[in-house]
Structures are given as C-alpha cells and as structure tokens.
Amino acid sequence: PPQFSEITDLTVTPKKKKVKAGKKLTLTAKVTNSGNIAAPGVVVKFKSTKKSVMVPTSKTVTVPANSTLPVKVVAKVKRKARGKAAIRASSNGWSATSIIKVKPVKKKAGKHGR
C-alpha cells in the first residue's frame, strides 16, 4: 500500500470555559493523522478574537501514524479582559473553536478609585 500521512481531524478542548481575568487557561488541540506514516511539520495555528486573551500564534508538531496528538497551549487572560473570546485552532484545512467567557475580577469593597 502507498505510504501517506493525512490530517483528518482537529478538535479543541475545553469547548467552553469561564476564566477569571488575569488568569491562564490551558487549551488542548487534538490533531489526528489517519495516514500510515508520521506527519512531520504539521503547523497548528491559534488565533484569539480578543487582544486581551493571548495565545501563541502557532506550534509545529509531528503527528505519529494512525494517531491523535494533543497540542497544548496556554491562553493568557489579561486583567482588563472582558466579555467573550473565541480561540480558533486551525491546521491543514481543519479548524475548531473554544469559547472563553471572562469573569471580571471583583474590586474589593470600600476602595473607590477616583
């Protein structure tokens, strides 16, 4: 049989997550190679819809034959981050998204910055 490597799936976990502003969150993109030889130099790109939620732009990995490789990245949520951010992972035409809901840091009662 011919030898080939083929990326046939990409998923991201967690799909949805609440994170406090100022904290970090580890996201795992799982890349599947359905081929019968390893797929070297697979670039998994990451993009956030918010500048206040930062992720590495990409990671290059080798996905072994007939297996799924977890690719972990850390999203850094800035203290001033608010609302929702979508983190999109993409590779070889496949993409998946994780929705992060930012919980603002509660200000301590009694301190009013004027």
C-alpha positions as CSV (number, residue, x, y, z in Angstrom):
1,P,0.0,0.0,0.0
2,P,1.2,3.6,-0.6
3,Q,2.7,5.4,2.3
4,F,0.9,8.6,3.2
5,S,0.1,10.9,6.1
6,E,-3.2,12.8,6.2
7,I,-4.6,15.1,8.8
8,T,-8.2,14.2,9.1
9,D,-9.5,15.9,12.2
10,L,-8.8,18.7,14.7
11,T,-10.6,19.4,18.0
12,V,-10.1,21.8,20.8
13,T,-10.9,21.3,24.5
14,P,-12.4,22.8,26.5
15,K,-15.2,23.8,24.1
16,K,-16.4,26.4,26.6
17,K,-14.8,27.7,29.7
18,K,-15.2,30.5,32.2
19,V,-11.9,32.1,33.2
20,K,-11.2,34.9,35.7
21,A,-9.5,37.9,34.3
22,G,-5.8,37.8,35.0
23,K,-5.6,34.0,34.9
24,K,-4.3,31.4,32.5
25,L,-6.1,28.6,30.8
26,T,-4.6,25.6,29.1
27,L,-6.2,24.6,25.8
28,T,-5.6,21.3,24.1
29,A,-5.9,21.0,20.3
30,K,-6.0,17.3,19.2
31,V,-4.7,16.7,15.7
32,T,-5.5,13.4,14.0
33,N,-3.3,11.7,11.4
34,S,-5.1,8.9,9.6
35,G,-2.1,8.1,7.4
36,N,0.2,5.1,7.8
37,I,3.3,7.2,8.2
38,A,4.1,10.1,10.6
39,A,3.2,13.6,9.5
40,P,6.1,15.9,10.3
41,G,6.0,19.7,10.3
42,V,2.3,20.0,11.0
43,V,1.6,23.6,11.9
44,V,-1.3,24.2,14.2
45,K,-2.3,27.9,14.2
46,F,-4.0,29.6,17.1
47,K,-6.0,32.9,16.9
48,S,-7.9,34.8,19.5
49,T,-10.7,37.2,18.7
50,K,-9.7,39.4,21.6
51,K,-6.3,41.1,22.1
52,S,-6.8,40.8,25.8
53,V,-6.8,37.0,25.6
54,M,-3.4,36.0,24.2
55,V,-2.4,32.6,22.7
56,P,0.7,31.5,20.9
57,T,0.3,32.1,17.1
58,S,1.3,28.5,16.2
59,K,3.0,25.3,17.2
60,T,4.7,22.9,14.8
61,V,4.4,19.2,15.6
62,T,4.9,15.7,14.2
63,V,1.8,13.6,14.4
64,P,2.5,9.9,14.5
65,A,0.9,7.5,12.0
66,N,-2.7,6.5,12.9
67,S,-2.9,8.6,16.0
68,T,-4.1,11.7,17.6
69,L,-1.6,14.1,19.1
70,P,-2.6,16.6,21.8
71,V,-1.1,20.0,21.3
72,K,-1.3,22.2,24.5
73,V,-1.1,25.9,24.5
74,V,-1.7,28.4,27.3
75,A,-4.1,31.3,26.8
76,K,-3.2,34.3,29.0
77,V,-6.2,36.4,30.0
78,K,-5.3,39.9,30.8
79,R,-6.7,41.5,34.0
80,K,-8.6,44.1,31.9
81,A,-10.2,41.5,29.7
82,R,-14.0,41.5,29.5
83,G,-16.7,39.5,27.7
84,K,-16.1,36.5,25.4
85,A,-13.2,35.5,23.3
86,A,-13.1,32.7,20.7
87,I,-9.8,30.8,20.4
88,R,-9.6,29.2,17.0
89,A,-7.2,26.4,16.2
90,S,-6.6,25.5,12.6
91,S,-4.4,23.1,10.7
92,N,-4.4,21.6,7.2
93,G,-7.9,23.0,6.4
94,W,-9.5,21.8,9.7
95,S,-10.4,24.2,12.4
96,A,-12.1,24.1,15.8
97,T,-13.0,26.8,18.3
98,S,-13.0,27.2,22.1
99,I,-15.2,29.9,23.6
100,I,-13.8,31.6,26.7
101,K,-16.0,33.7,28.9
102,V,-14.0,36.2,31.0
103,K,-15.2,36.7,34.6
104,P,-14.1,40.2,35.7
105,V,-12.0,40.4,38.8
106,K,-14.2,41.8,41.6
107,K,-12.9,45.0,43.1
108,K,-12.5,44.9,46.8
109,A,-15.4,46.7,48.6
110,G,-14.6,50.1,50.2
111,K,-12.0,51.1,47.7
112,H,-13.3,53.5,45.1
113,G,-10.6,54.8,42.8
114,R,-11.5,58.3,41.8
